[in-house]
Amino acid sequence: MLSCCRKTDYGFTLLEMMIVIFIGGILMAIAIPAFMNWAPKYRANGAARQVFSEMMAARAKAISESNNYVVSFNTGNNSFTIHDDDDNDGTQDTGESVRTVDIPGTYPGIEFGYIDANNPSGDAITGAVTFSGSPPRVTFKRSGLANKNGSVFLKPADGTRRDRQRCITVLLTGRVRLYKHTGSDWE
């Protein structure tokens, strides 16, 4: 056999590797700006889903434990607390559990806020959190009802696009609903 004519080297040439790296660089240059536009919208979605699910859980616990749960919002540091009000007096007492959720800690760049628009009912938005009180808060009663109507609006901190806004509403019936803005309307 002629072993001198048989090629025994396997692998890639330098030219082949350079072509693959070049094509990969072009694909990355296209993908990175698209990802940077995509990320704030999905962080806003995640934050809104967390607020929504925490409020639904507070309502469910109020019913199952037969005592009030209070959800209070701190718009200054973009956090909210969930207070298990065992004695149903509306104040946080020693021994009652409290959990704080820091929105920017979990979803960087997301805050309570809104971009000039109407709320899902068609009325002008009056604030990032529309529950009354200082701090703004809603109480879920042991019957599952809420003590007041209100909304919570979330948006990217540097955002000016309406389609990145999210809204969580609570009705007196205790219904909690999540909305997203399409750029022209809420759905």
ChimeraX commands (.cxc) that place a marker at each C-alpha (Angstrom):
marker #1 position 0.00,0.00,0.00 radius 0.5
marker #1 position 1.04,3.51,-0.61 radius 0.5
marker #1 position 0.86,5.13,2.78 radius 0.5
marker #1 position 2.60,8.29,1.58 radius 0.5
marker #1 position -0.46,9.32,-0.48 radius 0.5
marker #1 position -3.06,8.73,2.22 radius 0.5
marker #1 position -4.09,11.75,4.33 radius 0.5
marker #1 position -4.08,10.90,8.05 radius 0.5
marker #1 position -4.51,14.43,9.51 radius 0.5
marker #1 position -7.99,15.24,10.72 radius 0.5
marker #1 position -9.34,18.58,11.90 radius 0.5
marker #1 position -9.94,22.08,10.62 radius 0.5
marker #1 position -7.64,24.42,8.81 radius 0.5
marker #1 position -6.97,27.91,10.12 radius 0.5
marker #1 position -8.93,29.37,7.20 radius 0.5
marker #1 position -12.02,27.27,8.06 radius 0.5
marker #1 position -11.86,28.35,11.70 radius 0.5
marker #1 position -11.55,32.04,10.72 radius 0.5
marker #1 position -14.62,31.77,8.46 radius 0.5
marker #1 position -16.70,30.20,11.28 radius 0.5
marker #1 position -15.60,32.90,13.75 radius 0.5
marker #1 position -16.39,35.63,11.22 radius 0.5
marker #1 position -19.91,34.28,10.56 radius 0.5
marker #1 position -20.49,33.88,14.32 radius 0.5
marker #1 position -19.43,37.52,14.86 radius 0.5
marker #1 position -21.90,38.74,12.25 radius 0.5
marker #1 position -24.74,36.75,13.86 radius 0.5
marker #1 position -23.85,38.15,17.31 radius 0.5
marker #1 position -23.80,41.70,15.95 radius 0.5
marker #1 position -27.34,41.17,14.71 radius 0.5
marker #1 position -28.62,39.37,17.83 radius 0.5
marker #1 position -27.27,41.59,20.63 radius 0.5
marker #1 position -29.22,44.77,19.76 radius 0.5
marker #1 position -32.40,42.73,19.37 radius 0.5
marker #1 position -31.82,41.15,22.79 radius 0.5
marker #1 position -31.21,44.54,24.39 radius 0.5
marker #1 position -34.62,45.72,23.11 radius 0.5
marker #1 position -36.29,42.50,24.23 radius 0.5
marker #1 position -34.95,42.28,27.81 radius 0.5
marker #1 position -36.77,45.24,29.50 radius 0.5
marker #1 position -40.14,44.06,28.20 radius 0.5
marker #1 position -39.66,40.58,29.63 radius 0.5
marker #1 position -38.35,41.89,32.97 radius 0.5
marker #1 position -41.52,44.03,33.19 radius 0.5
marker #1 position -43.60,40.92,32.41 radius 0.5
marker #1 position -41.81,38.96,35.14 radius 0.5
marker #1 position -42.23,41.70,37.75 radius 0.5
marker #1 position -45.93,42.12,36.92 radius 0.5
marker #1 position -46.52,38.37,37.12 radius 0.5
marker #1 position -44.81,38.29,40.52 radius 0.5
marker #1 position -46.93,41.16,41.92 radius 0.5
marker #1 position -50.04,39.49,40.47 radius 0.5
marker #1 position -49.24,36.04,41.90 radius 0.5
marker #1 position -48.27,37.45,45.32 radius 0.5
marker #1 position -51.59,39.32,45.51 radius 0.5
marker #1 position -53.52,36.21,44.45 radius 0.5
marker #1 position -51.65,34.18,47.07 radius 0.5
marker #1 position -52.44,36.78,49.76 radius 0.5
marker #1 position -56.13,36.59,48.85 radius 0.5
marker #1 position -56.09,32.77,48.91 radius 0.5
marker #1 position -54.33,32.71,52.30 radius 0.5
marker #1 position -56.82,35.23,53.71 radius 0.5
marker #1 position -59.62,32.83,52.79 radius 0.5
marker #1 position -57.88,29.62,53.90 radius 0.5
marker #1 position -56.57,31.03,57.21 radius 0.5
marker #1 position -59.75,33.07,57.88 radius 0.5
marker #1 position -57.87,36.30,58.63 radius 0.5
marker #1 position -56.92,39.44,56.75 radius 0.5
marker #1 position -53.81,39.85,54.59 radius 0.5
marker #1 position -52.51,43.36,53.90 radius 0.5
marker #1 position -50.41,44.20,50.83 radius 0.5
marker #1 position -48.59,47.57,51.23 radius 0.5
marker #1 position -46.60,49.35,48.54 radius 0.5
marker #1 position -43.48,51.48,48.99 radius 0.5
marker #1 position -43.16,53.49,45.77 radius 0.5
marker #1 position -39.96,55.15,47.00 radius 0.5
marker #1 position -37.90,51.98,46.91 radius 0.5
marker #1 position -40.12,49.95,44.52 radius 0.5
marker #1 position -41.04,47.23,46.98 radius 0.5
marker #1 position -44.14,45.82,48.59 radius 0.5
marker #1 position -44.88,43.89,51.77 radius 0.5
marker #1 position -47.38,41.16,52.51 radius 0.5
marker #1 position -48.57,41.15,56.11 radius 0.5
marker #1 position -50.48,38.28,57.70 radius 0.5
marker #1 position -52.82,40.29,59.95 radius 0.5
marker #1 position -53.73,37.55,62.44 radius 0.5
marker #1 position -55.84,39.81,64.68 radius 0.5
marker #1 position -57.47,41.68,61.74 radius 0.5
marker #1 position -56.66,45.12,63.16 radius 0.5
marker #1 position -54.78,46.44,60.10 radius 0.5
marker #1 position -51.53,47.04,61.99 radius 0.5
marker #1 position -48.40,44.95,62.07 radius 0.5
marker #1 position -48.02,43.42,65.52 radius 0.5
marker #1 position -45.25,41.34,67.04 radius 0.5
marker #1 position -45.50,37.74,65.90 radius 0.5
marker #1 position -47.41,38.48,62.68 radius 0.5
marker #1 position -45.49,37.39,59.61 radius 0.5
marker #1 position -44.36,39.98,57.08 radius 0.5
marker #1 position -42.62,39.38,53.78 radius 0.5
marker #1 position -41.05,42.11,51.67 radius 0.5
marker #1 position -40.56,41.81,47.91 radius 0.5
marker #1 position -37.93,44.07,46.33 radius 0.5
marker #1 position -38.84,44.47,42.65 radius 0.5
marker #1 position -35.51,45.95,41.38 radius 0.5
marker #1 position -33.62,43.29,43.32 radius 0.5
marker #1 position -35.26,40.54,41.31 radius 0.5
marker #1 position -36.05,42.47,38.13 radius 0.5
marker #1 position -33.31,45.10,37.59 radius 0.5
marker #1 position -34.47,48.28,35.90 radius 0.5
marker #1 position -38.19,47.79,36.70 radius 0.5
marker #1 position -40.07,50.24,38.91 radius 0.5
marker #1 position -43.54,51.37,39.93 radius 0.5
marker #1 position -44.55,53.93,37.34 radius 0.5
marker #1 position -46.49,54.64,34.20 radius 0.5
marker #1 position -46.08,56.29,30.85 radius 0.5
marker #1 position -48.75,58.81,29.92 radius 0.5
marker #1 position -51.79,56.69,29.15 radius 0.5
marker #1 position -55.23,55.81,30.44 radius 0.5
marker #1 position -55.83,52.89,32.79 radius 0.5
marker #1 position -57.60,49.72,31.58 radius 0.5
marker #1 position -60.98,51.32,32.43 radius 0.5
marker #1 position -60.21,54.29,30.15 radius 0.5
marker #1 position -59.67,56.85,32.93 radius 0.5
marker #1 position -56.52,58.92,33.36 radius 0.5
marker #1 position -53.83,57.26,35.49 radius 0.5
marker #1 position -53.42,59.21,38.75 radius 0.5
marker #1 position -50.34,57.48,40.15 radius 0.5
marker #1 position -48.07,54.46,39.98 radius 0.5
marker #1 position -50.05,52.83,42.81 radius 0.5
marker #1 position -53.66,54.02,43.10 radius 0.5
marker #1 position -54.65,52.36,46.40 radius 0.5
marker #1 position -55.43,54.96,49.05 radius 0.5
marker #1 position -53.57,55.24,52.32 radius 0.5
marker #1 position -50.09,56.08,53.45 radius 0.5
marker #1 position -48.45,53.82,52.47 radius 0.5
marker #1 position -50.81,52.75,49.69 radius 0.5
marker #1 position -52.27,49.36,50.57 radius 0.5
marker #1 position -55.07,46.89,50.02 radius 0.5
marker #1 position -56.47,44.41,52.52 radius 0.5
marker #1 position -57.80,41.03,51.45 radius 0.5
marker #1 position -60.47,40.02,53.96 radius 0.5
marker #1 position -61.13,36.48,55.14 radius 0.5
marker #1 position -64.16,36.43,52.82 radius 0.5
marker #1 position -61.84,36.96,49.82 radius 0.5
marker #1 position -63.12,40.49,49.21 radius 0.5
marker #1 position -60.79,43.48,49.02 radius 0.5
marker #1 position -61.34,46.59,51.14 radius 0.5
marker #1 position -60.78,48.92,48.15 radius 0.5
marker #1 position -60.26,49.11,44.40 radius 0.5
marker #1 position -56.90,50.08,43.01 radius 0.5
marker #1 position -54.13,49.48,40.51 radius 0.5
marker #1 position -50.38,49.00,40.44 radius 0.5
marker #1 position -48.44,50.12,37.35 radius 0.5
marker #1 position -44.97,48.84,36.45 radius 0.5
marker #1 position -42.56,49.94,33.74 radius 0.5
marker #1 position -38.86,49.86,32.86 radius 0.5
marker #1 position -37.05,52.68,34.69 radius 0.5
marker #1 position -35.61,54.14,31.49 radius 0.5
marker #1 position -38.61,53.30,29.34 radius 0.5
marker #1 position -40.80,55.62,27.35 radius 0.5
marker #1 position -42.59,52.96,25.31 radius 0.5
marker #1 position -46.18,52.29,26.33 radius 0.5
marker #1 position -46.03,48.66,25.21 radius 0.5
marker #1 position -43.71,47.88,28.13 radius 0.5
marker #1 position -46.17,49.01,30.80 radius 0.5
marker #1 position -47.97,46.47,32.96 radius 0.5
marker #1 position -50.96,46.96,35.26 radius 0.5
marker #1 position -52.34,44.85,38.10 radius 0.5
marker #1 position -55.85,45.79,39.26 radius 0.5
marker #1 position -57.83,44.73,42.31 radius 0.5
marker #1 position -61.62,45.05,42.51 radius 0.5
marker #1 position -63.77,45.12,45.66 radius 0.5
marker #1 position -64.82,41.56,44.82 radius 0.5
marker #1 position -61.20,40.51,45.37 radius 0.5
marker #1 position -60.58,39.85,41.70 radius 0.5
marker #1 position -56.95,40.48,40.75 radius 0.5
marker #1 position -56.24,41.01,37.08 radius 0.5
marker #1 position -53.05,41.52,35.06 radius 0.5
marker #1 position -52.97,43.76,31.98 radius 0.5
marker #1 position -50.30,44.62,29.44 radius 0.5
marker #1 position -50.28,47.70,27.26 radius 0.5
marker #1 position -50.09,47.03,23.51 radius 0.5
marker #1 position -48.94,50.55,22.67 radius 0.5
marker #1 position -52.47,51.73,21.97 radius 0.5
marker #1 position -54.69,49.86,24.45 radius 0.5
marker #1 position -54.68,47.48,27.44 radius 0.5
marker #1 position -55.31,43.77,27.04 radius 0.5
marker link #1:1,2 radius 0.2
marker link #1:2,3 radius 0.2
marker link #1:3,4 radius 0.2
marker link #1:4,5 radius 0.2
marker link #1:5,6 radius 0.2
marker link #1:6,7 radius 0.2
marker link #1:7,8 radius 0.2
marker link #1:8,9 radius 0.2
marker link #1:9,10 radius 0.2
marker link #1:10,11 radius 0.2
marker link #1:11,12 radius 0.2
marker link #1:12,13 radius 0.2
marker link #1:13,14 radius 0.2
marker link #1:14,15 radius 0.2
marker link #1:15,16 radius 0.2
marker link #1:16,17 radius 0.2
marker link #1:17,18 radius 0.2
marker link #1:18,19 radius 0.2
marker link #1:19,20 radius 0.2
marker link #1:20,21 radius 0.2
marker link #1:21,22 radius 0.2
marker link #1:22,23 radius 0.2
marker link #1:23,24 radius 0.2
marker link #1:24,25 radius 0.2
marker link #1:25,26 radius 0.2
marker link #1:26,27 radius 0.2
marker link #1:27,28 radius 0.2
marker link #1:28,29 radius 0.2
marker link #1:29,30 radius 0.2
marker link #1:30,31 radius 0.2
marker link #1:31,32 radius 0.2
marker link #1:32,33 radius 0.2
marker link #1:33,34 radius 0.2
marker link #1:34,35 radius 0.2
marker link #1:35,36 radius 0.2
marker link #1:36,37 radius 0.2
marker link #1:37,38 radius 0.2
marker link #1:38,39 radius 0.2
marker link #1:39,40 radius 0.2
marker link #1:40,41 radius 0.2
marker link #1:41,42 radius 0.2
marker link #1:42,43 radius 0.2
marker link #1:43,44 radius 0.2
marker link #1:44,45 radius 0.2
marker link #1:45,46 radius 0.2
marker link #1:46,47 radius 0.2
marker link #1:47,48 radius 0.2
marker link #1:48,49 radius 0.2
marker link #1:49,50 radius 0.2
marker link #1:50,51 radius 0.2
marker link #1:51,52 radius 0.2
marker link #1:52,53 radius 0.2
marker link #1:53,54 radius 0.2
marker link #1:54,55 radius 0.2
marker link #1:55,56 radius 0.2
marker link #1:56,57 radius 0.2
marker link #1:57,58 radius 0.2
marker link #1:58,59 radius 0.2
marker link #1:59,60 radius 0.2
marker link #1:60,61 radius 0.2
marker link #1:61,62 radius 0.2
marker link #1:62,63 radius 0.2
marker link #1:63,64 radius 0.2
marker link #1:64,65 radius 0.2
marker link #1:65,66 radius 0.2
marker link #1:66,67 radius 0.2
marker link #1:67,68 radius 0.2
marker link #1:68,69 radius 0.2
marker link #1:69,70 radius 0.2
marker link #1:70,71 radius 0.2
marker link #1:71,72 radius 0.2
marker link #1:72,73 radius 0.2
marker link #1:73,74 radius 0.2
marker link #1:74,75 radius 0.2
marker link #1:75,76 radius 0.2
marker link #1:76,77 radius 0.2
marker link #1:77,78 radius 0.2
marker link #1:78,79 radius 0.2
marker link #1:79,80 radius 0.2
marker link #1:80,81 radius 0.2
marker link #1:81,82 radius 0.2
marker link #1:82,83 radius 0.2
marker link #1:83,84 radius 0.2
marker link #1:84,85 radius 0.2
marker link #1:85,86 radius 0.2
marker link #1:86,87 radius 0.2
marker link #1:87,88 radius 0.2
marker link #1:88,89 radius 0.2
marker link #1:89,90 radius 0.2
marker link #1:90,91 radius 0.2
marker link #1:91,92 radius 0.2
marker link #1:92,93 radius 0.2
marker link #1:93,94 radius 0.2
marker link #1:94,95 radius 0.2
marker link #1:95,96 radius 0.2
marker link #1:96,97 radius 0.2
marker link #1:97,98 radius 0.2
marker link #1:98,99 radius 0.2
marker link #1:99,100 radius 0.2
marker link #1:100,101 radius 0.2
marker link #1:101,102 radius 0.2
marker link #1:102,103 radius 0.2
marker link #1:103,104 radius 0.2
marker link #1:104,105 radius 0.2
marker link #1:105,106 radius 0.2
marker link #1:106,107 radius 0.2
marker link #1:107,108 radius 0.2
marker link #1:108,109 radius 0.2
marker link #1:109,110 radius 0.2
marker link #1:110,111 radius 0.2
marker link #1:111,112 radius 0.2
marker link #1:112,113 radius 0.2
marker link #1:113,114 radius 0.2
marker link #1:114,115 radius 0.2
marker link #1:115,116 radius 0.2
marker link #1:116,117 radius 0.2
marker link #1:117,118 radius 0.2
marker link #1:118,119 radius 0.2
marker link #1:119,120 radius 0.2
marker link #1:120,121 radius 0.2
marker link #1:121,122 radius 0.2
marker link #1:122,123 radius 0.2
marker link #1:123,124 radius 0.2
marker link #1:124,125 radius 0.2
marker link #1:125,126 radius 0.2
marker link #1:126,127 radius 0.2
marker link #1:127,128 radius 0.2
marker link #1:128,129 radius 0.2
marker link #1:129,130 radius 0.2
marker link #1:130,131 radius 0.2
marker link #1:131,132 radius 0.2
marker link #1:132,133 radius 0.2
marker link #1:133,134 radius 0.2
marker link #1:134,135 radius 0.2
marker link #1:135,136 radius 0.2
marker link #1:136,137 radius 0.2
marker link #1:137,138 radius 0.2
marker link #1:138,139 radius 0.2
marker link #1:139,140 radius 0.2
marker link #1:140,141 radius 0.2
marker link #1:141,142 radius 0.2
marker link #1:142,143 radius 0.2
marker link #1:143,144 radius 0.2
marker link #1:144,145 radius 0.2
marker link #1:145,146 radius 0.2
marker link #1:146,147 radius 0.2
marker link #1:147,148 radius 0.2
marker link #1:148,149 radius 0.2
marker link #1:149,150 radius 0.2
marker link #1:150,151 radius 0.2
marker link #1:151,152 radius 0.2
marker link #1:152,153 radius 0.2
marker link #1:153,154 radius 0.2
marker link #1:154,155 radius 0.2
marker link #1:155,156 radius 0.2
marker link #1:156,157 radius 0.2
marker link #1:157,158 radius 0.2
marker link #1:158,159 radius 0.2
marker link #1:159,160 radius 0.2
marker link #1:160,161 radius 0.2
marker link #1:161,162 radius 0.2
marker link #1:162,163 radius 0.2
marker link #1:163,164 radius 0.2
marker link #1:164,165 radius 0.2
marker link #1:165,166 radius 0.2
marker link #1:166,167 radius 0.2
marker link #1:167,168 radius 0.2
marker link #1:168,169 radius 0.2
marker link #1:169,170 radius 0.2
marker link #1:170,171 radius 0.2
marker link #1:171,172 radius 0.2
marker link #1:172,173 radius 0.2
marker link #1:173,174 radius 0.2
marker link #1:174,175 radius 0.2
marker link #1:175,176 radius 0.2
marker link #1:176,177 radius 0.2
marker link #1:177,178 radius 0.2
marker link #1:178,179 radius 0.2
marker link #1:179,180 radius 0.2
marker link #1:180,181 radius 0.2
marker link #1:181,182 radius 0.2
marker link #1:182,183 radius 0.2
marker link #1:183,184 radius 0.2
marker link #1:184,185 radius 0.2
marker link #1:185,186 radius 0.2
marker link #1:186,187 radius 0.2
view
